[in-house]
Amino acid sequence: MKLSPTLMFLLGACAVFVLSPFIPSWLLKITVGTTVGALLLMVAVLIVLQGDIVLGIATFLAVAALFLEHRRRTVAKVQSTLIAEKRPLDIKELDTPAPDLVPGEIHPPPKESDVEDVGFEPTDESGKNDYEGIGVSQDDKVPPMETVPPRPGEVSEMFQGKGLAAI
């Protein structure tokens, strides 16, 4: 059985797509990590895409897998450095002051609060909790504006009378 060049190209693109997590980082850095390498890969995708649409899509997917794998490894490096810098603090270290940024730095003592601790129960100063009803209604209803008649039929007559509508 003889393999056609198209089938071999498709198998190669599929192999790059599937095996991209196992490609060495130095090879990804050369091909995808540099501007020249990235431009060459994009030009290759465009050239193959002009020749055959199926091969072009396969090439695009293989190149996209290379780009994504390179970005994934870059993000993993950054995350590992950020996580390595953070270490959990011991509870005993909370009382120790931070080291001086400038030699001879003076830190004033913290101010104490003038107000005593207050509970959440009501006090004499907090007011009373009695409800006093209002004798006069606060319902200030205003009659509708005189420019709007109460019935829809009169609205159209009003607009016709003013020359704003013609039926």
N, C-alpha and C positions, 0 to 999 in steps of 0.2 A: 504494500500500500504506500503510495507516494503522497506526501503532504503538499498541498498547494502553498505558495508564498503568502497568500491572504490568510489561510488558516494558521500558518506558523506565526505571522505577525499578531493575529488575534490571541493566540496562546501566549506569546511573549508579553503582550500588554496585560493579559489576565494574570500572568505570573508576577509582573511588577506590581500590579494592584494588590494581589493577595499577599505577596511576600514583602511589601514595603516596611512593615514593622521590624523585619530582620536585616534590612540593609544597614551597613555600618554608617555611623554618624559622619565620619569624614567624607564619605561619598555623597551623602545628602548635602553636606555643607558646600561641597564643590559644585554640585549640580543645581541645587535649589537655593542654597544660602547666599550665593553671589548674584549680583545683578546680571552679569553676563550669562551665567548659567541659566538663570530664570528666563531671560529674554530668548536664549537659544531654544529652550524647551517650548516656550510659547510659539515661536516661529515654526518649530517642528510640528506642533499641533495644527497650526493653520495650513501648513503645506500638505500634511496628510489629509486634513479635512477637505481640501480642494480636490484631492484625488478620489477619495472614497468616503462617503458619509459614515459608514459603519466602522471603518478603520479609524476615522477621525474621532469618533465618539470613544472608541476603545483607547486611543492615544490620550485623549483628554482625561479620561478616568484614571489612567495610569499616572499621568503627570499630576493630576489633582491629588492622588494618593500620596505621591512624593512630597508635595507641598504640605499637605495636612500632617504627615508624619514628622516632617522637619519642624513645623510649628508646635506639634504636640511635645516633641522632645525639648524644644526651647522653653515652653511653659513649665514642663516638669523640672527643668534645671532651676528656673526662677522660683518655683514653689519650694523646692528642696532647700534653697538658700534662705528663703524667708522663714520656713519652719525651723531650720537649724538655729536661726538667730533667737528665736523665742524659746525661753526655758521657763518652766513653771516656777513661780516664786514660793519660797517657804513662808509660812505664816509668821515666823519669828523675824523675818527681814522687813516686815511692815513698819516696825518701830524705829528702825535705823534710818537716819537722815541720808539724803542723797549726797554724794561727794561734791565738794566745792568745784564750781566751774572756773573760778578765778581764785588765785591764792589770797588768803586773808578775807574771804567773803564773810559778811556778817549776816546772820539770820536772826531777825527779831523773834521773841517768843510769841506763840500764837495768842490771839486775843480771846479772853474768856467772855462768854455771853452774859449780858446784863439781865436778861429775862430768865426767869426760872422755867423749869419744864412745866408744860401745861398739859393737863389731861383732856380727854375728849368729852367729858361729862359737862352738862350745862352749869354755869356759875351765875351769881347774881349780876355780874356786869354784862353778861351776854344777852340780856333782854328777857322778854317773857315770851311764852309760847301760846298765848291766848289769841283766838281769832275774834275779830270784831267785824261784824257785818256792816255794810254800807247801806244807809237808809234810802238814798236816792239812786235810781238806776243810772248806770254809766253808759247805757245804750243810746248813743247819739246817732240815730238814723237820720239820714238826709234824703229827702224825696229825690227821685231821679231827675236828671237835667231836663230842662224844658225843650231842648233841641231834639231829644229822642222820644218819639211818640210811644205809647205803651203797646200798640199792636203792630205786627209786621206789615199789614196792609197799609197802614198810615205812613210807614217808613217810605214805601215806594211812592206814595202820593206826595210826601214831603220832598223827596228827591226830584220828582217830576216837576213839582211846583217851583223849585229853585233852579231848574234847568240842569241838574246834575245827572239825570238819567232819562232815557226815552224808551218807552215800551211800545 
